[in-house]
Amino acid sequence: MECPRCKGRMFAEKFYDFVRSFDAWKCTCCGELLDSTILANRARSSDTHLG
């Protein structure tokens, strides 16, 4: 997968917090982190700022 921020290579990684674990993509160059929650929030945010 290609990073949307820097076009670097992203890899899948499993992250853990106190309650759950989740899978996300992390960029090897800039550290950008993407998971389903982040992508949904960005999509919702871009929809509300159209005008």
mmCIF file of the N, C-alpha and C atoms, coordinates in Angstrom:
data_MODEL
# 
_entry.id   MODEL 
# 
loop_
_atom_site.group_PDB 
_atom_site.id 
_atom_site.type_symbol 
_atom_site.label_atom_id 
_atom_site.label_alt_id 
_atom_site.label_comp_id 
_atom_site.label_asym_id 
_atom_site.label_entity_id 
_atom_site.label_seq_id 
_atom_site.pdbx_PDB_ins_code 
_atom_site.Cartn_x 
_atom_site.Cartn_y 
_atom_site.Cartn_z 
_atom_site.occupancy 
_atom_site.B_iso_or_equiv 
_atom_site.pdbx_formal_charge 
_atom_site.auth_seq_id 
_atom_site.auth_comp_id 
_atom_site.auth_asym_id 
_atom_site.auth_atom_id 
_atom_site.pdbx_PDB_model_num 
ATOM 1   N N  . MET A 1 1  ? 0.853   -1.181 0.000  1.00 0.00 ? 1  MET A N  1 
ATOM 2   C CA . MET A 1 1  ? 0.000   0.000  0.000  1.00 0.00 ? 1  MET A CA 1 
ATOM 3   C C  . MET A 1 1  ? 0.890   1.232  0.000  1.00 0.00 ? 1  MET A C  1 
ATOM 4   N N  . GLU A 1 2  ? 0.448   2.270  -0.691 1.00 0.00 ? 2  GLU A N  1 
ATOM 5   C CA . GLU A 1 2  ? 1.202   3.514  -0.782 1.00 0.00 ? 2  GLU A CA 1 
ATOM 6   C C  . GLU A 1 2  ? 0.639   4.542  0.189  1.00 0.00 ? 2  GLU A C  1 
ATOM 7   N N  . CYS A 1 3  ? 1.513   5.234  0.893  1.00 0.00 ? 3  CYS A N  1 
ATOM 8   C CA . CYS A 1 3  ? 1.114   6.259  1.866  1.00 0.00 ? 3  CYS A CA 1 
ATOM 9   C C  . CYS A 1 3  ? 0.493   7.451  1.144  1.00 0.00 ? 3  CYS A C  1 
ATOM 10  N N  . PRO A 1 4  ? -0.685  7.900  1.589  1.00 0.00 ? 4  PRO A N  1 
ATOM 11  C CA . PRO A 1 4  ? -1.306  9.066  0.958  1.00 0.00 ? 4  PRO A CA 1 
ATOM 12  C C  . PRO A 1 4  ? -0.575  10.376 1.269  1.00 0.00 ? 4  PRO A C  1 
ATOM 13  N N  . ARG A 1 5  ? 0.207   10.390 2.324  1.00 0.00 ? 5  ARG A N  1 
ATOM 14  C CA . ARG A 1 5  ? 0.908   11.622 2.713  1.00 0.00 ? 5  ARG A CA 1 
ATOM 15  C C  . ARG A 1 5  ? 2.231   11.791 1.968  1.00 0.00 ? 5  ARG A C  1 
ATOM 16  N N  . CYS A 1 6  ? 3.094   10.744 1.987  1.00 0.00 ? 6  CYS A N  1 
ATOM 17  C CA . CYS A 1 6  ? 4.442   10.899 1.427  1.00 0.00 ? 6  CYS A CA 1 
ATOM 18  C C  . CYS A 1 6  ? 4.746   9.933  0.283  1.00 0.00 ? 6  CYS A C  1 
ATOM 19  N N  . LYS A 1 7  ? 3.801   9.071  -0.063 1.00 0.00 ? 7  LYS A N  1 
ATOM 20  C CA . LYS A 1 7  ? 3.949   8.070  -1.129 1.00 0.00 ? 7  LYS A CA 1 
ATOM 21  C C  . LYS A 1 7  ? 4.949   6.972  -0.774 1.00 0.00 ? 7  LYS A C  1 
ATOM 22  N N  . GLY A 1 8  ? 5.277   6.844  0.518  1.00 0.00 ? 8  GLY A N  1 
ATOM 23  C CA . GLY A 1 8  ? 6.170   5.779  0.968  1.00 0.00 ? 8  GLY A CA 1 
ATOM 24  C C  . GLY A 1 8  ? 5.422   4.459  1.090  1.00 0.00 ? 8  GLY A C  1 
ATOM 25  N N  . ARG A 1 9  ? 6.119   3.427  1.527  1.00 0.00 ? 9  ARG A N  1 
ATOM 26  C CA . ARG A 1 9  ? 5.544   2.097  1.665  1.00 0.00 ? 9  ARG A CA 1 
ATOM 27  C C  . ARG A 1 9  ? 4.880   1.951  3.034  1.00 0.00 ? 9  ARG A C  1 
ATOM 28  N N  . MET A 1 10 ? 3.669   1.391  3.033  1.00 0.00 ? 10 MET A N  1 
ATOM 29  C CA . MET A 1 10 ? 2.943   1.141  4.282  1.00 0.00 ? 10 MET A CA 1 
ATOM 30  C C  . MET A 1 10 ? 2.885   -0.353 4.535  1.00 0.00 ? 10 MET A C  1 
ATOM 31  N N  . PHE A 1 11 ? 2.852   -0.729 5.817  1.00 0.00 ? 11 PHE A N  1 
ATOM 32  C CA . PHE A 1 11 ? 2.747   -2.135 6.177  1.00 0.00 ? 11 PHE A CA 1 
ATOM 33  C C  . PHE A 1 11 ? 1.685   -2.300 7.252  1.00 0.00 ? 11 PHE A C  1 
ATOM 34  N N  . ALA A 1 12 ? 1.102   -3.483 7.288  1.00 0.00 ? 12 ALA A N  1 
ATOM 35  C CA . ALA A 1 12 ? 0.063   -3.778 8.272  1.00 0.00 ? 12 ALA A CA 1 
ATOM 36  C C  . ALA A 1 12 ? 0.710   -4.072 9.618  1.00 0.00 ? 12 ALA A C  1 
ATOM 37  N N  . GLU A 1 13 ? 0.096   -3.542 10.676 1.00 0.00 ? 13 GLU A N  1 
ATOM 38  C CA . GLU A 1 13 ? 0.611   -3.762 12.030 1.00 0.00 ? 13 GLU A CA 1 
ATOM 39  C C  . GLU A 1 13 ? -0.574  -3.887 12.976 1.00 0.00 ? 13 GLU A C  1 
ATOM 40  N N  . LYS A 1 14 ? -0.410  -4.686 14.019 1.00 0.00 ? 14 LYS A N  1 
ATOM 41  C CA . LYS A 1 14 ? -1.454  -4.852 15.030 1.00 0.00 ? 14 LYS A CA 1 
ATOM 42  C C  . LYS A 1 14 ? -1.106  -3.960 16.215 1.00 0.00 ? 14 LYS A C  1 
ATOM 43  N N  . PHE A 1 15 ? -2.087  -3.177 16.660 1.00 0.00 ? 15 PHE A N  1 
ATOM 44  C CA . PHE A 1 15 ? -1.910  -2.271 17.790 1.00 0.00 ? 15 PHE A CA 1 
ATOM 45  C C  . PHE A 1 15 ? -2.806  -2.711 18.937 1.00 0.00 ? 15 PHE A C  1 
ATOM 46  N N  . TYR A 1 16 ? -2.397  -2.409 20.152 1.00 0.00 ? 16 TYR A N  1 
ATOM 47  C CA . TYR A 1 16 ? -3.130  -2.806 21.349 1.00 0.00 ? 16 TYR A CA 1 
ATOM 48  C C  . TYR A 1 16 ? -3.346  -1.595 22.247 1.00 0.00 ? 16 TYR A C  1 
ATOM 49  N N  . ASP A 1 17 ? -4.547  -1.514 22.833 1.00 0.00 ? 17 ASP A N  1 
ATOM 50  C CA . ASP A 1 17 ? -4.767  -0.557 23.906 1.00 0.00 ? 17 ASP A CA 1 
ATOM 51  C C  . ASP A 1 17 ? -5.250  -1.344 25.119 1.00 0.00 ? 17 ASP A C  1 
ATOM 52  N N  . PHE A 1 18 ? -5.812  -0.705 26.099 1.00 0.00 ? 18 PHE A N  1 
ATOM 53  C CA . PHE A 1 18 ? -6.190  -1.391 27.329 1.00 0.00 ? 18 PHE A CA 1 
ATOM 54  C C  . PHE A 1 18 ? -7.386  -2.315 27.165 1.00 0.00 ? 18 PHE A C  1 
ATOM 55  N N  . VAL A 1 19 ? -8.207  -2.070 26.150 1.00 0.00 ? 19 VAL A N  1 
ATOM 56  C CA . VAL A 1 19 ? -9.454  -2.814 26.002 1.00 0.00 ? 19 VAL A CA 1 
ATOM 57  C C  . VAL A 1 19 ? -9.452  -3.744 24.798 1.00 0.00 ? 19 VAL A C  1 
ATOM 58  N N  . ARG A 1 20 ? -8.831  -3.337 23.705 1.00 0.00 ? 20 ARG A N  1 
ATOM 59  C CA . ARG A 1 20 ? -8.947  -4.104 22.467 1.00 0.00 ? 20 ARG A CA 1 
ATOM 60  C C  . ARG A 1 20 ? -7.653  -4.036 21.666 1.00 0.00 ? 20 ARG A C  1 
ATOM 61  N N  . SER A 1 21 ? -7.644  -4.789 20.580 1.00 0.00 ? 21 SER A N  1 
ATOM 62  C CA . SER A 1 21 ? -6.556  -4.692 19.621 1.00 0.00 ? 21 SER A CA 1 
ATOM 63  C C  . SER A 1 21 ? -7.164  -4.354 18.258 1.00 0.00 ? 21 SER A C  1 
ATOM 64  N N  . PHE A 1 22 ? -6.373  -3.738 17.384 1.00 0.00 ? 22 PHE A N  1 
ATOM 65  C CA . PHE A 1 22 ? -6.878  -3.385 16.067 1.00 0.00 ? 22 PHE A CA 1 
ATOM 66  C C  . PHE A 1 22 ? -5.726  -3.393 15.066 1.00 0.00 ? 22 PHE A C  1 
ATOM 67  N N  . ASP A 1 23 ? -6.072  -3.614 13.810 1.00 0.00 ? 23 ASP A N  1 
ATOM 68  C CA . ASP A 1 23 ? -5.099  -3.616 12.727 1.00 0.00 ? 23 ASP A CA 1 
ATOM 69  C C  . ASP A 1 23 ? -5.114  -2.264 12.037 1.00 0.00 ? 23 ASP A C  1 
ATOM 70  N N  . ALA A 1 24 ? -3.932  -1.813 11.633 1.00 0.00 ? 24 ALA A N  1 
ATOM 71  C CA . ALA A 1 24 ? -3.816  -0.536 10.937 1.00 0.00 ? 24 ALA A CA 1 
ATOM 72  C C  . ALA A 1 24 ? -2.645  -0.604 9.971  1.00 0.00 ? 24 ALA A C  1 
ATOM 73  N N  . TRP A 1 25 ? -2.589  0.368  9.075  1.00 0.00 ? 25 TRP A N  1 
ATOM 74  C CA . TRP A 1 25 ? -1.474  0.519  8.155  1.00 0.00 ? 25 TRP A CA 1 
ATOM 75  C C  . TRP A 1 25 ? -0.565  1.617  8.678  1.00 0.00 ? 25 TRP A C  1 
ATOM 76  N N  . LYS A 1 26 ? 0.760   1.385  8.679  1.00 0.00 ? 26 LYS A N  1 
ATOM 77  C CA . LYS A 1 26 ? 1.728   2.369  9.156  1.00 0.00 ? 26 LYS A CA 1 
ATOM 78  C C  . LYS A 1 26 ? 2.790   2.585  8.089  1.00 0.00 ? 26 LYS A C  1 
ATOM 79  N N  . CYS A 1 27 ? 3.105   3.851  7.816  1.00 0.00 ? 27 CYS A N  1 
ATOM 80  C CA . CYS A 1 27 ? 4.101   4.198  6.811  1.00 0.00 ? 27 CYS A CA 1 
ATOM 81  C C  . CYS A 1 27 ? 5.509   4.058  7.394  1.00 0.00 ? 27 CYS A C  1 
ATOM 82  N N  . THR A 1 28 ? 6.406   3.457  6.613  1.00 0.00 ? 28 THR A N  1 
ATOM 83  C CA . THR A 1 28 ? 7.786   3.288  7.065  1.00 0.00 ? 28 THR A CA 1 
ATOM 84  C C  . THR A 1 28 ? 8.582   4.590  6.985  1.00 0.00 ? 28 THR A C  1 
ATOM 85  N N  . CYS A 1 29 ? 8.117   5.552  6.187  1.00 0.00 ? 29 CYS A N  1 
ATOM 86  C CA . CYS A 1 29 ? 8.865   6.813  6.010  1.00 0.00 ? 29 CYS A CA 1 
ATOM 87  C C  . CYS A 1 29 ? 8.420   7.912  6.973  1.00 0.00 ? 29 CYS A C  1 
ATOM 88  N N  . CYS A 1 30 ? 7.118   8.232  6.954  1.00 0.00 ? 30 CYS A N  1 
ATOM 89  C CA . CYS A 1 30 ? 6.648   9.389  7.736  1.00 0.00 ? 30 CYS A CA 1 
ATOM 90  C C  . CYS A 1 30 ? 5.893   8.997  9.006  1.00 0.00 ? 30 CYS A C  1 
ATOM 91  N N  . GLY A 1 31 ? 5.524   7.723  9.152  1.00 0.00 ? 31 GLY A N  1 
ATOM 92  C CA . GLY A 1 31 ? 4.829   7.293  10.352 1.00 0.00 ? 31 GLY A CA 1 
ATOM 93  C C  . GLY A 1 31 ? 3.326   7.452  10.309 1.00 0.00 ? 31 GLY A C  1 
ATOM 94  N N  . GLU A 1 32 ? 2.770   7.843  9.158  1.00 0.00 ? 32 GLU A N  1 
ATOM 95  C CA . GLU A 1 32 ? 1.312   7.968  8.999  1.00 0.00 ? 32 GLU A CA 1 
ATOM 96  C C  . GLU A 1 32 ? 0.650   6.659  9.414  1.00 0.00 ? 32 GLU A C  1 
ATOM 97  N N  . LEU A 1 33 ? -0.435  6.765  10.171 1.00 0.00 ? 33 LEU A N  1 
ATOM 98  C CA . LEU A 1 33 ? -1.156  5.606  10.669 1.00 0.00 ? 33 LEU A CA 1 
ATOM 99  C C  . LEU A 1 33 ? -2.596  5.681  10.183 1.00 0.00 ? 33 LEU A C  1 
ATOM 100 N N  . LEU A 1 34 ? -3.084  4.617  9.541  1.00 0.00 ? 34 LEU A N  1 
ATOM 101 C CA . LEU A 1 34 ? -4.442  4.581  9.023  1.00 0.00 ? 34 LEU A CA 1 
ATOM 102 C C  . LEU A 1 34 ? -5.139  3.311  9.470  1.00 0.00 ? 34 LEU A C  1 
ATOM 103 N N  . ASP A 1 35 ? -6.332  3.480  10.024 1.00 0.00 ? 35 ASP A N  1 
ATOM 104 C CA . ASP A 1 35 ? -7.200  2.343  10.321 1.00 0.00 ? 35 ASP A CA 1 
ATOM 105 C C  . ASP A 1 35 ? -8.615  2.716  9.897  1.00 0.00 ? 35 ASP A C  1 
ATOM 106 N N  . SER A 1 36 ? -9.548  1.831  10.093 1.00 0.00 ? 36 SER A N  1 
ATOM 107 C CA . SER A 1 36 ? -10.911 2.077  9.610  1.00 0.00 ? 36 SER A CA 1 
ATOM 108 C C  . SER A 1 36 ? -11.555 3.280  10.305 1.00 0.00 ? 36 SER A C  1 
ATOM 109 N N  . THR A 1 37 ? -11.283 3.501  11.569 1.00 0.00 ? 37 THR A N  1 
ATOM 110 C CA . THR A 1 37 ? -11.851 4.636  12.292 1.00 0.00 ? 37 THR A CA 1 
ATOM 111 C C  . THR A 1 37 ? -11.290 5.956  11.767 1.00 0.00 ? 37 THR A C  1 
ATOM 112 N N  . ILE A 1 38 ? -9.999  6.021  11.546 1.00 0.00 ? 38 ILE A N  1 
ATOM 113 C CA . ILE A 1 38 ? -9.376  7.236  11.026 1.00 0.00 ? 38 ILE A CA 1 
ATOM 114 C C  . ILE A 1 38 ? -9.920  7.564  9.645  1.00 0.00 ? 38 ILE A C  1 
ATOM 115 N N  . LEU A 1 39 ? -10.016 6.554  8.774  1.00 0.00 ? 39 LEU A N  1 
ATOM 116 C CA . LEU A 1 39 ? -10.531 6.782  7.425  1.00 0.00 ? 39 LEU A CA 1 
ATOM 117 C C  . LEU A 1 39 ? -11.983 7.236  7.446  1.00 0.00 ? 39 LEU A C  1 
ATOM 118 N N  . ALA A 1 40 ? -12.810 6.651  8.326  1.00 0.00 ? 40 ALA A N  1 
ATOM 119 C CA . ALA A 1 40 ? -14.212 7.059  8.423  1.00 0.00 ? 40 ALA A CA 1 
ATOM 120 C C  . ALA A 1 40 ? -14.330 8.493  8.920  1.00 0.00 ? 40 ALA A C  1 
ATOM 121 N N  . ASN A 1 41 ? -13.533 8.868  9.913  1.00 0.00 ? 41 ASN A N  1 
ATOM 122 C CA . ASN A 1 41 ? -13.569 10.239 10.439 1.00 0.00 ? 41 ASN A CA 1 
ATOM 123 C C  . ASN A 1 41 ? -13.102 11.253 9.397  1.00 0.00 ? 41 ASN A C  1 
ATOM 124 N N  . ARG A 1 42 ? -12.085 10.914 8.632  1.00 0.00 ? 42 ARG A N  1 
ATOM 125 C CA . ARG A 1 42 ? -11.612 11.825 7.586  1.00 0.00 ? 42 ARG A CA 1 
ATOM 126 C C  . ARG A 1 42 ? -12.658 11.985 6.493  1.00 0.00 ? 42 ARG A C  1 
ATOM 127 N N  . ALA A 1 43 ? -13.328 10.904 6.123  1.00 0.00 ? 43 ALA A N  1 
ATOM 128 C CA . ALA A 1 43 ? -14.372 10.978 5.097  1.00 0.00 ? 43 ALA A CA 1 
ATOM 129 C C  . ALA A 1 43 ? -15.529 11.836 5.587  1.00 0.00 ? 43 ALA A C  1 
ATOM 130 N N  . ARG A 1 44 ? -15.942 11.652 6.829  1.00 0.00 ? 44 ARG A N  1 
ATOM 131 C CA . ARG A 1 44 ? -17.030 12.445 7.402  1.00 0.00 ? 44 ARG A CA 1 
ATOM 132 C C  . ARG A 1 44 ? -16.623 13.906 7.515  1.00 0.00 ? 44 ARG A C  1 
ATOM 133 N N  . SER A 1 45 ? -15.397 14.153 7.904  1.00 0.00 ? 45 SER A N  1 
ATOM 134 C CA . SER A 1 45 ? -14.902 15.525 8.063  1.00 0.00 ? 45 SER A CA 1 
ATOM 135 C C  . SER A 1 45 ? -14.841 16.246 6.713  1.00 0.00 ? 45 SER A C  1 
ATOM 136 N N  . SER A 1 46 ? -14.407 15.556 5.678  1.00 0.00 ? 46 SER A N  1 
ATOM 137 C CA . SER A 1 46 ? -14.315 16.199 4.366  1.00 0.00 ? 46 SER A CA 1 
ATOM 138 C C  . SER A 1 46 ? -15.704 16.443 3.775  1.00 0.00 ? 46 SER A C  1 
ATOM 139 N N  . ASP A 1 47 ? -16.705 15.620 4.114  1.00 0.00 ? 47 ASP A N  1 
ATOM 140 C CA . ASP A 1 47 ? -18.062 15.826 3.638  1.00 0.00 ? 47 ASP A CA 1 
ATOM 141 C C  . ASP A 1 47 ? -18.705 17.074 4.251  1.00 0.00 ? 47 ASP A C  1 
ATOM 142 N N  . THR A 1 48 ? -18.393 17.382 5.501  1.00 0.00 ? 48 THR A N  1 
ATOM 143 C CA . THR A 1 48 ? -19.027 18.510 6.179  1.00 0.00 ? 48 THR A CA 1 
ATOM 144 C C  . THR A 1 48 ? -18.370 19.842 5.831  1.00 0.00 ? 48 THR A C  1 
ATOM 145 N N  . HIS A 1 49 ? -17.162 19.848 5.279  1.00 0.00 ? 49 HIS A N  1 
ATOM 146 C CA . HIS A 1 49 ? -16.462 21.087 4.967  1.00 0.00 ? 49 HIS A CA 1 
ATOM 147 C C  . HIS A 1 49 ? -16.459 21.396 3.466  1.00 0.00 ? 49 HIS A C  1 
ATOM 148 N N  . LEU A 1 50 ? -17.528 21.062 2.792  1.00 0.00 ? 50 LEU A N  1 
ATOM 149 C CA . LEU A 1 50 ? -17.576 21.290 1.354  1.00 0.00 ? 50 LEU A CA 1 
ATOM 150 C C  . LEU A 1 50 ? -17.888 22.741 0.982  1.00 0.00 ? 50 LEU A C  1 
ATOM 151 N N  . GLY A 1 51 ? -18.455 23.505 1.884  1.00 0.00 ? 51 GLY A N  1 
ATOM 152 C CA . GLY A 1 51 ? -18.826 24.847 1.490  1.00 0.00 ? 51 GLY A CA 1 
ATOM 153 C C  . GLY A 1 51 ? -18.492 25.831 2.465  1.00 0.00 ? 51 GLY A C  1 
# 
